[in-house]
Amino acid sequence: MTSSGTASGPVRVRVCAVLLHDALVCLIRRQRPAGVQLSFPGGVGEDEDDEDPIDALRRELLEELGLDLAALPVPPVLRFVQDQETERPGEVEPFRRRHLVYVAHLPDHLVEAVAVAEQDAPDEAPVVWLPVADAAGLHLYPDVGAALAQAVLPDTAAGGPVLLPAMSGAAYQWR
């Protein structure tokens, strides 16, 4: 999946999910050279197939967490969009993404089915459930902490997703 880009090429689209249960949010805890990074589960779509974003989300959550979105009582809702252009350590070209951030509320039985470690990564990063209020102030990827409290509110996406401020090198540092 790509969206239109600039002279430096298309922007890859990354889908991810804010998975909520009660007042907790599901994150993948990755240890990076510069510190801990907490990522919302998800990933980049399959370009060669021009994969639909919700299909990409379904595939990514099944691969990473063993979570089948078809089991949700209410499907995920696209709540936030955030563009990213940052510098990654050791890379010359800017790192560019468009993040499509979905929100899903998980019932008890699905929370219990979520893997305790990321299943498709060699480092088997731990999956953690943190209070939303605490997570909002941590180093998140994508950087949606300021809007995280909106995710727990009843669906207000009827007018479409909220475009969040872009992640730039001035405001976001890779870990």
DOMAR-23877 format. One record per residue (C-alpha): residue number from 1; x, y, z. Coordinates in steps of 0.1 Angstrom, whole numbers, plus 5000, padded with zeros to 4 digits. Example, Ala and Ser with C-alpha at 12.3 -4.5 7.8 and 13.67 -1.06 7.14 Angstrom:
DOMAR-23877
<pt><resi>1</resi><c1>5123</c1><c2>4955</c2><c3>5078</c3></pt>
<pt><resi>2</resi><c1>5137</c1><c2>4989</c2><c3>5071</c3></pt>
end
This chain:
DOMAR-23877
<pt><resi>1</resi><c1>5000</c1><c2>5000</c2><c3>5000</c3></pt>
<pt><resi>2</resi><c1>5013</c1><c2>5034</c2><c3>4991</c3></pt>
<pt><resi>3</resi><c1>5000</c1><c2>5069</c2><c3>4990</c3></pt>
<pt><resi>4</resi><c1>5011</c1><c2>5097</c2><c3>4968</c3></pt>
<pt><resi>5</resi><c1>5045</c1><c2>5110</c2><c3>4977</c3></pt>
<pt><resi>6</resi><c1>5070</c1><c2>5137</c2><c3>4966</c3></pt>
<pt><resi>7</resi><c1>5100</c1><c2>5136</c2><c3>4944</c3></pt>
<pt><resi>8</resi><c1>5116</c1><c2>5111</c2><c3>4968</c3></pt>
<pt><resi>9</resi><c1>5090</c1><c2>5085</c2><c3>4960</c3></pt>
<pt><resi>10</resi><c1>5058</c1><c2>5071</c2><c3>4973</c3></pt>
<pt><resi>11</resi><c1>5050</c1><c2>5069</c2><c3>5010</c3></pt>
<pt><resi>12</resi><c1>5044</c1><c2>5034</c2><c3>5025</c3></pt>
<pt><resi>13</resi><c1>5012</c1><c2>5030</c2><c3>5044</c3></pt>
<pt><resi>14</resi><c1>5014</c1><c2>5013</c2><c3>5078</c3></pt>
<pt><resi>15</resi><c1>4983</c1><c2>5001</c2><c3>5095</c3></pt>
<pt><resi>16</resi><c1>4981</c1><c2>4996</c2><c3>5133</c3></pt>
<pt><resi>17</resi><c1>4956</c1><c2>4991</c2><c3>5160</c3></pt>
<pt><resi>18</resi><c1>4949</c1><c2>5007</c2><c3>5194</c3></pt>
<pt><resi>19</resi><c1>4935</c1><c2>4976</c2><c3>5211</c3></pt>
<pt><resi>20</resi><c1>4916</c1><c2>4985</c2><c3>5242</c3></pt>
<pt><resi>21</resi><c1>4901</c1><c2>4966</c2><c3>5271</c3></pt>
<pt><resi>22</resi><c1>4886</c1><c2>4985</c2><c3>5300</c3></pt>
<pt><resi>23</resi><c1>4911</c1><c2>5013</c2><c3>5305</c3></pt>
<pt><resi>24</resi><c1>4941</c1><c2>4993</c2><c3>5292</c3></pt>
<pt><resi>25</resi><c1>4958</c1><c2>4995</c2><c3>5258</c3></pt>
<pt><resi>26</resi><c1>4978</c1><c2>4967</c2><c3>5241</c3></pt>
<pt><resi>27</resi><c1>5014</c1><c2>4976</c2><c3>5230</c3></pt>
<pt><resi>28</resi><c1>5045</c1><c2>4958</c2><c3>5218</c3></pt>
<pt><resi>29</resi><c1>5075</c1><c2>4967</c2><c3>5240</c3></pt>
<pt><resi>30</resi><c1>5107</c1><c2>4969</c2><c3>5219</c3></pt>
<pt><resi>31</resi><c1>5141</c1><c2>4975</c2><c3>5234</c3></pt>
<pt><resi>32</resi><c1>5160</c1><c2>4998</c2><c3>5211</c3></pt>
<pt><resi>33</resi><c1>5196</c1><c2>5011</c2><c3>5214</c3></pt>
<pt><resi>34</resi><c1>5184</c1><c2>5045</c2><c3>5226</c3></pt>
<pt><resi>35</resi><c1>5156</c1><c2>5031</c2><c3>5249</c3></pt>
<pt><resi>36</resi><c1>5123</c1><c2>5015</c2><c3>5250</c3></pt>
<pt><resi>37</resi><c1>5098</c1><c2>5020</c2><c3>5222</c3></pt>
<pt><resi>38</resi><c1>5062</c1><c2>5010</c2><c3>5226</c3></pt>
<pt><resi>39</resi><c1>5045</c1><c2>5001</c2><c3>5193</c3></pt>
<pt><resi>40</resi><c1>5009</c1><c2>4997</c2><c3>5184</c3></pt>
<pt><resi>41</resi><c1>5006</c1><c2>4963</c2><c3>5167</c3></pt>
<pt><resi>42</resi><c1>5005</c1><c2>4964</c2><c3>5130</c3></pt>
<pt><resi>43</resi><c1>5027</c1><c2>4968</c2><c3>5100</c3></pt>
<pt><resi>44</resi><c1>5031</c1><c2>4978</c2><c3>5063</c3></pt>
<pt><resi>45</resi><c1>5007</c1><c2>4965</c2><c3>5037</c3></pt>
<pt><resi>46</resi><c1>5018</c1><c2>4942</c2><c3>5009</c3></pt>
<pt><resi>47</resi><c1>5025</c1><c2>4965</c2><c3>4980</c3></pt>
<pt><resi>48</resi><c1>5026</c1><c2>4939</c2><c3>4953</c3></pt>
<pt><resi>49</resi><c1>4990</c1><c2>4929</c2><c3>4960</c3></pt>
<pt><resi>50</resi><c1>4977</c1><c2>4965</c2><c3>4966</c3></pt>
<pt><resi>51</resi><c1>4964</c1><c2>4952</c2><c3>4999</c3></pt>
<pt><resi>52</resi><c1>4933</c1><c2>4968</c2><c3>5014</c3></pt>
<pt><resi>53</resi><c1>4941</c1><c2>4985</c2><c3>5047</c3></pt>
<pt><resi>54</resi><c1>4916</c1><c2>4966</c2><c3>5068</c3></pt>
<pt><resi>55</resi><c1>4929</c1><c2>4933</c2><c3>5052</c3></pt>
<pt><resi>56</resi><c1>4964</c1><c2>4944</c2><c3>5060</c3></pt>
<pt><resi>57</resi><c1>4954</c1><c2>4951</c2><c3>5096</c3></pt>
<pt><resi>58</resi><c1>4936</c1><c2>4917</c2><c3>5099</c3></pt>
<pt><resi>59</resi><c1>4967</c1><c2>4899</c2><c3>5086</c3></pt>
<pt><resi>60</resi><c1>4992</c1><c2>4919</c2><c3>5108</c3></pt>
<pt><resi>61</resi><c1>4972</c1><c2>4913</c2><c3>5140</c3></pt>
<pt><resi>62</resi><c1>4969</c1><c2>4876</c2><c3>5132</c3></pt>
<pt><resi>63</resi><c1>5006</c1><c2>4873</c2><c3>5125</c3></pt>
<pt><resi>64</resi><c1>5018</c1><c2>4894</c2><c3>5155</c3></pt>
<pt><resi>65</resi><c1>4993</c1><c2>4886</c2><c3>5182</c3></pt>
<pt><resi>66</resi><c1>4973</c1><c2>4856</c2><c3>5170</c3></pt>
<pt><resi>67</resi><c1>4942</c1><c2>4879</c2><c3>5171</c3></pt>
<pt><resi>68</resi><c1>4915</c1><c2>4872</c2><c3>5146</c3></pt>
<pt><resi>69</resi><c1>4896</c1><c2>4904</c2><c3>5139</c3></pt>
<pt><resi>70</resi><c1>4866</c1><c2>4884</c2><c3>5126</c3></pt>
<pt><resi>71</resi><c1>4860</c1><c2>4874</c2><c3>5162</c3></pt>
<pt><resi>72</resi><c1>4854</c1><c2>4910</c2><c3>5173</c3></pt>
<pt><resi>73</resi><c1>4818</c1><c2>4920</c2><c3>5181</c3></pt>
<pt><resi>74</resi><c1>4824</c1><c2>4954</c2><c3>5164</c3></pt>
<pt><resi>75</resi><c1>4849</c1><c2>4959</c2><c3>5137</c3></pt>
<pt><resi>76</resi><c1>4879</c1><c2>4982</c2><c3>5141</c3></pt>
<pt><resi>77</resi><c1>4873</c1><c2>5019</c2><c3>5132</c3></pt>
<pt><resi>78</resi><c1>4898</c1><c2>5041</c2><c3>5115</c3></pt>
<pt><resi>79</resi><c1>4902</c1><c2>5070</c2><c3>5140</c3></pt>
<pt><resi>80</resi><c1>4936</c1><c2>5086</c2><c3>5133</c3></pt>
<pt><resi>81</resi><c1>4959</c1><c2>5093</c2><c3>5103</c3></pt>
<pt><resi>82</resi><c1>4995</c1><c2>5105</c2><c3>5109</c3></pt>
<pt><resi>83</resi><c1>5022</c1><c2>5112</c2><c3>5084</c3></pt>
<pt><resi>84</resi><c1>5058</c1><c2>5106</c2><c3>5093</c3></pt>
<pt><resi>85</resi><c1>5091</c1><c2>5119</c2><c3>5079</c3></pt>
<pt><resi>86</resi><c1>5120</c1><c2>5113</c2><c3>5102</c3></pt>
<pt><resi>87</resi><c1>5156</c1><c2>5103</c2><c3>5101</c3></pt>
<pt><resi>88</resi><c1>5165</c1><c2>5068</c2><c3>5112</c3></pt>
<pt><resi>89</resi><c1>5200</c1><c2>5062</c2><c3>5127</c3></pt>
<pt><resi>90</resi><c1>5224</c1><c2>5050</c2><c3>5100</c3></pt>
<pt><resi>91</resi><c1>5201</c1><c2>5059</c2><c3>5070</c3></pt>
<pt><resi>92</resi><c1>5206</c1><c2>5088</c2><c3>5045</c3></pt>
<pt><resi>93</resi><c1>5171</c1><c2>5091</c2><c3>5031</c3></pt>
<pt><resi>94</resi><c1>5142</c1><c2>5103</c2><c3>5052</c3></pt>
<pt><resi>95</resi><c1>5120</c1><c2>5075</c2><c3>5066</c3></pt>
<pt><resi>96</resi><c1>5084</c1><c2>5082</c2><c3>5054</c3></pt>
<pt><resi>97</resi><c1>5052</c1><c2>5065</c2><c3>5064</c3></pt>
<pt><resi>98</resi><c1>5015</c1><c2>5073</c2><c3>5065</c3></pt>
<pt><resi>99</resi><c1>5000</c1><c2>5056</c2><c3>5096</c3></pt>
<pt><resi>100</resi><c1>4964</c1><c2>5045</c2><c3>5096</c3></pt>
<pt><resi>101</resi><c1>4954</c1><c2>5040</c2><c3>5132</c3></pt>
<pt><resi>102</resi><c1>4924</c1><c2>5019</c2><c3>5139</c3></pt>
<pt><resi>103</resi><c1>4907</c1><c2>5014</c2><c3>5173</c3></pt>
<pt><resi>104</resi><c1>4891</c1><c2>4982</c2><c3>5185</c3></pt>
<pt><resi>105</resi><c1>4876</c1><c2>4973</c2><c3>5219</c3></pt>
<pt><resi>106</resi><c1>4883</c1><c2>4937</c2><c3>5229</c3></pt>
<pt><resi>107</resi><c1>4860</c1><c2>4916</c2><c3>5251</c3></pt>
<pt><resi>108</resi><c1>4875</c1><c2>4895</c2><c3>5279</c3></pt>
<pt><resi>109</resi><c1>4878</c1><c2>4863</c2><c3>5259</c3></pt>
<pt><resi>110</resi><c1>4898</c1><c2>4880</c2><c3>5231</c3></pt>
<pt><resi>111</resi><c1>4922</c1><c2>4897</c2><c3>5256</c3></pt>
<pt><resi>112</resi><c1>4930</c1><c2>4863</c2><c3>5270</c3></pt>
<pt><resi>113</resi><c1>4937</c1><c2>4850</c2><c3>5235</c3></pt>
<pt><resi>114</resi><c1>4963</c1><c2>4877</c2><c3>5226</c3></pt>
<pt><resi>115</resi><c1>4998</c1><c2>4864</c2><c3>5225</c3></pt>
<pt><resi>116</resi><c1>5022</c1><c2>4874</c2><c3>5254</c3></pt>
<pt><resi>117</resi><c1>5050</c1><c2>4881</c2><c3>5229</c3></pt>
<pt><resi>118</resi><c1>5051</c1><c2>4892</c2><c3>5193</c3></pt>
<pt><resi>119</resi><c1>5048</c1><c2>4860</c2><c3>5172</c3></pt>
<pt><resi>120</resi><c1>5064</c1><c2>4871</c2><c3>5139</c3></pt>
<pt><resi>121</resi><c1>5096</c1><c2>4888</c2><c3>5151</c3></pt>
<pt><resi>122</resi><c1>5129</c1><c2>4871</c2><c3>5160</c3></pt>
<pt><resi>123</resi><c1>5132</c1><c2>4891</c2><c3>5192</c3></pt>
<pt><resi>124</resi><c1>5098</c1><c2>4879</c2><c3>5205</c3></pt>
<pt><resi>125</resi><c1>5091</c1><c2>4914</c2><c3>5219</c3></pt>
<pt><resi>126</resi><c1>5067</c1><c2>4913</c2><c3>5249</c3></pt>
<pt><resi>127</resi><c1>5031</c1><c2>4923</c2><c3>5245</c3></pt>
<pt><resi>128</resi><c1>5021</c1><c2>4946</c2><c3>5274</c3></pt>
<pt><resi>129</resi><c1>4988</c1><c2>4960</c2><c3>5285</c3></pt>
<pt><resi>130</resi><c1>4992</c1><c2>4995</c2><c3>5301</c3></pt>
<pt><resi>131</resi><c1>4967</c1><c2>5020</c2><c3>5314</c3></pt>
<pt><resi>132</resi><c1>4957</c1><c2>5044</c2><c3>5286</c3></pt>
<pt><resi>133</resi><c1>4965</c1><c2>5074</c2><c3>5308</c3></pt>
<pt><resi>134</resi><c1>5000</c1><c2>5061</c2><c3>5315</c3></pt>
<pt><resi>135</resi><c1>5007</c1><c2>5050</c2><c3>5279</c3></pt>
<pt><resi>136</resi><c1>4997</c1><c2>5085</c2><c3>5265</c3></pt>
<pt><resi>137</resi><c1>5029</c1><c2>5100</c2><c3>5280</c3></pt>
<pt><resi>138</resi><c1>5053</c1><c2>5073</c2><c3>5268</c3></pt>
<pt><resi>139</resi><c1>5074</c1><c2>5069</c2><c3>5236</c3></pt>
<pt><resi>140</resi><c1>5048</c1><c2>5055</c2><c3>5213</c3></pt>
<pt><resi>141</resi><c1>5050</c1><c2>5044</c2><c3>5176</c3></pt>
<pt><resi>142</resi><c1>5033</c1><c2>5060</c2><c3>5159</c3></pt>
<pt><resi>143</resi><c1>5033</c1><c2>5091</c2><c3>5181</c3></pt>
<pt><resi>144</resi><c1>4996</c1><c2>5093</c2><c3>5189</c3></pt>
<pt><resi>145</resi><c1>5000</c1><c2>5098</c2><c3>5227</c3></pt>
<pt><resi>146</resi><c1>4984</c1><c2>5132</c2><c3>5227</c3></pt>
<pt><resi>147</resi><c1>4952</c1><c2>5118</c2><c3>5211</c3></pt>
<pt><resi>148</resi><c1>4951</c1><c2>5084</c2><c3>5229</c3></pt>
<pt><resi>149</resi><c1>4925</c1><c2>5095</c2><c3>5253</c3></pt>
<pt><resi>150</resi><c1>4901</c1><c2>5101</c2><c3>5224</c3></pt>
<pt><resi>151</resi><c1>4905</c1><c2>5064</c2><c3>5214</c3></pt>
<pt><resi>152</resi><c1>4886</c1><c2>5053</c2><c3>5245</c3></pt>
<pt><resi>153</resi><c1>4857</c1><c2>5076</c2><c3>5239</c3></pt>
<pt><resi>154</resi><c1>4826</c1><c2>5063</c2><c3>5220</c3></pt>
<pt><resi>155</resi><c1>4832</c1><c2>5063</c2><c3>5183</c3></pt>
<pt><resi>156</resi><c1>4834</c1><c2>5099</c2><c3>5170</c3></pt>
<pt><resi>157</resi><c1>4848</c1><c2>5089</c2><c3>5136</c3></pt>
<pt><resi>158</resi><c1>4815</c1><c2>5095</c2><c3>5118</c3></pt>
<pt><resi>159</resi><c1>4831</c1><c2>5126</c2><c3>5101</c3></pt>
<pt><resi>160</resi><c1>4861</c1><c2>5106</c2><c3>5092</c3></pt>
<pt><resi>161</resi><c1>4895</c1><c2>5100</c2><c3>5109</c3></pt>
<pt><resi>162</resi><c1>4914</c1><c2>5128</c2><c3>5127</c3></pt>
<pt><resi>163</resi><c1>4945</c1><c2>5139</c2><c3>5110</c3></pt>
<pt><resi>164</resi><c1>4972</c1><c2>5142</c2><c3>5137</c3></pt>
<pt><resi>165</resi><c1>5002</c1><c2>5164</c2><c3>5136</c3></pt>
<pt><resi>166</resi><c1>5030</c1><c2>5148</c2><c3>5115</c3></pt>
<pt><resi>167</resi><c1>5059</c1><c2>5130</c2><c3>5131</c3></pt>
<pt><resi>168</resi><c1>5090</c1><c2>5149</c2><c3>5121</c3></pt>
<pt><resi>169</resi><c1>5126</c1><c2>5148</c2><c3>5132</c3></pt>
<pt><resi>170</resi><c1>5120</c1><c2>5179</c2><c3>5153</c3></pt>
<pt><resi>171</resi><c1>5093</c1><c2>5163</c2><c3>5173</c3></pt>
<pt><resi>172</resi><c1>5101</c1><c2>5125</c2><c3>5172</c3></pt>
<pt><resi>173</resi><c1>5133</c1><c2>5107</c2><c3>5178</c3></pt>
<pt><resi>174</resi><c1>5138</c1><c2>5071</c2><c3>5167</c3></pt>
<pt><resi>175</resi><c1>5149</c1><c2>5047</c2><c3>5194</c3></pt>
end
